[in-house]
Amino acid sequence: MLKPTFKFALLISLLLISACSDSDPAAETAADRSIREGNARFTVISPTLIRMEYAADARFEDGPTQTVAERPKPDTNYETRVENGVRVVRTAALTLHYRIGSGAFAPDNLWVDVRSGNSRVEARPDWSFAPQAGNLGGWRRGLDNEKDPQPLYEGVLSRAGWYLLNDSNTVLLTNTPPGFAARPDHGGRYQDGYLFGYGLDYVQGLSDLRRLTGAAPLLPKKAFGVWFSRWWSYTDAEWRAQIQAFQTHDVPLDTVSLDTDWKRVHNQIGCTVLNLVIRAPIDDACSWNGWDWNRDIFPDPDDFVRWVHQQGIDVGLNVHPSIAGSDPAYPATVAKTGPLMNDDAPLPCTVLQADPSTPCYVFDWTQAEQLEGYFDLHKPIEATGIDFWWLDWCCEGSRAQAPGLSADTWINAAYAKQHEKMGSRWPAFSRIGSSFQNGKAGRDNNGLGAFAEHRYSLHFTGDTCSTWPLMAFQAEMTAAEGNIGLPYVSHDIGSFLGKPLPGAECNNMVNTGQHLPDDMYVRWVQFGTFQPILRLHSHHGDRLPWEYSGKAETVAAEFLRLRGQLVPTLYTLSRVAHDTGLPMARPLYLQWPDREEAYRHRSHFTLGNDMLVATVAAPGDPAVINLWIPPGKWVDFFTGEVFSGPMEITRSVPLERYAVFMRQGAILPMQPHRLTSAYGPQDALIVNVWPGADGSFRLYEDEGRGFGYKDGAYRWTPISTSSTANGACHTLKIDAAQGPNFPGALASRRWQLRFVGISEPREVKLDGRTLTGWSYDGSSRTATVDTGSLGTRDAAVITLSTGSCNAP
């Protein structure tokens, strides 16, 4: 029988390793499992994430903020004790120290030891909003009128191994109008921050960010195909002709967005003058703002939208957030909103709407009546059946200014909610993180709204010029925005403003227009092919393959077709981003944090884990670039050449190819070429495999639109590959689909399997039966296997043998 003293000691030991142990029970609040220490409170959210609060009046905040809209439930094991007047909180990865009774947090009274693998770092946050050393970058509101790389504001990842997200000033979210409230006065200092301590495990840092701030939405499947827009006053007939031109040239198209010219014209004389100034066609039916279709060019908007949908294409419309006093909707709007503001922007909408004789008004989105009245303007247009709005808040003086509020984030959240009311899975499509008033010079609320943008937004980066340095930087920026949790970034592929004159500024007045050099145009299309979003867009410019000739036309069209085929993989990566917080385009340091090359080659990224893309941002055919091959064996996607990393190389890349490499063992699902992607699953898919190492991929499928996925209406199909040690036998296993039936779910499917970089097989088997339906291309060393129809609820094993599978 155990002695009482030993039983007591055992009980104490068990308490110290329990979910929440404490040598001072009064220090813990039972309801939220937080640790109270006088005017300080600590909440362990994960082993690598701790919330730290200090309140002069000892009143702490449990409600949601703009950054943290839903409080995560703490469920992490930790220990806490007092040592020599210091409160210590220890998790598996962090040890927090706070000197009891020492007041507000500062570097000399609060520090955190971060343990990650064999590394140890000490975090001493200073609680200022100054940039933290070693930060790997995160975001920028936009790139309007830029031609060179720009500084990025902070993301959550830092080479220091830790980051403090200081949420002290951010507004609280409420259920009563206007939907937010300022932080209460605490009669003294108040601090509210989150210490991320991940060391070199950056993936864990992004996982913690998702847990804290919420998930990115799952975009509709159409978002990942080819997307076209253009600032041009296309008529209904001209838009139909453009869409039919895609079909004629056998180029896929999934989404179109109509720029500002779909709206009614205010003043034709003013419009003519404006066209002269901005170098647009003289008869362009310009219209900056307006809340009705231009019936001169769209006589039947309902029929137009219906016809575009019949082609399998989603439709979005541009919005500039202002309203003219002459707009027919203006009287009803002000009757609801009360008086609106005159536009006090540097370039007011009286000028932008090309009608200086008519007053122009803007909105205060922090006023509930004005926000509601603003969205009421959208409803008659939504009735035509459009799929999403494109908020182009570049210039007007509409605003959402309040202490602790990030204006972009506020209005983007409202647009995301509006889309959901429409039954659309599209998020806000807009600039992010700041506001027009503050977007160039600084950050609203110290930029903290950016950490919430991923919940609501697809980032439109604005009106750039076309230069090689900016192209390379946009690759870096896309990957870096994963560090604020945002996986979806949409640059104007081809640039909005074209190539600037040597030494000239980048703006509407001096852009050289619209036809890019052949090599620059093709490299833009290739760059977009491997970005999360490919959206061709311009200021009256040439961005379509058939607007070029020769090799440029041929190669651009081929890459747009490749983009269309990549949709199944891209859609899967979107779901992974939603589930895990990992971006689609990933900076190299996520996988190789201990390699300096991963930080140096910022325009490289991986699409998923197994496709390496080195941005070709250099002129010439071929273009010469320097690139880094990470550790392992990588196969050139276009040539089949094998590289053993790590190594830095100089490579000549002809115009018809791009610098893309597949990790051995990679699996890349694609769809057969078609003019538009199906919303749901397809009954025929292609699976590309690069044998030589074990690999796996989980293919995600659902309806492709709507919100059934939130209720579990989706399937995963695991696919894996392996090879024998002697490289003579290669196996691909397609497991049974996991998940329930949903509208459009398939009972069977045909697979075309492409094994790249292998010798000619002697035999191919499906579930042990010899197959004859296969072929071999010696020039690309690719074996292609057609499985015939297979049940999606049945597993299948395909084996290719090029020699003896059991040979050493």
ZINORDA-V54441 format. One record per helix or strand. SS is the DSSP state (H for helix, E for strand). FROM is the first residue (numbers start at 1). LEN is the number of residues. If there is no record, write none. Layout:
SS|FROM|LEN / SS|FROM|LEN
This chain:
H|4|13 / E|20|3 / H|25|3 / E|28|2 / E|34|4 / E|40|7 / E|49|7 / E|65|1 / E|78|6 / E|86|5 / E|94|6 / E|110|7 / E|119|5 / E|135|1 / E|139|1 / E|153|1 / E|158|1 / E|162|5 / E|172|2 / E|180|2 / E|190|8 / H|202|12 / H|221|4 / E|226|6 / H|236|13 / E|255|4 / H|260|3 / E|263|1 / H|268|11 / E|293|1 / H|301|10 / E|314|6 / E|323|2 / H|330|8 / E|341|2 / H|349|4 / E|360|3 / E|364|1 / H|368|15 / E|388|4 / E|399|1 / H|407|15 / E|428|3 / H|444|12 / E|457|4 / H|468|17 / E|489|2 / E|492|2 / E|500|1 / E|511|1 / H|518|12 / E|534|3 / E|539|1 / H|545|3 / H|550|16 / H|567|14 / E|585|2 / H|588|3 / H|596|5 / E|604|4 / E|611|4 / E|623|14 / E|642|12 / E|659|5 / E|667|5 / E|684|6 / E|695|7 / H|708|4 / E|715|9 / E|729|6 / E|738|1 / E|748|9 / E|763|4 / E|769|2 / E|774|4 / E|782|10 / E|796|6
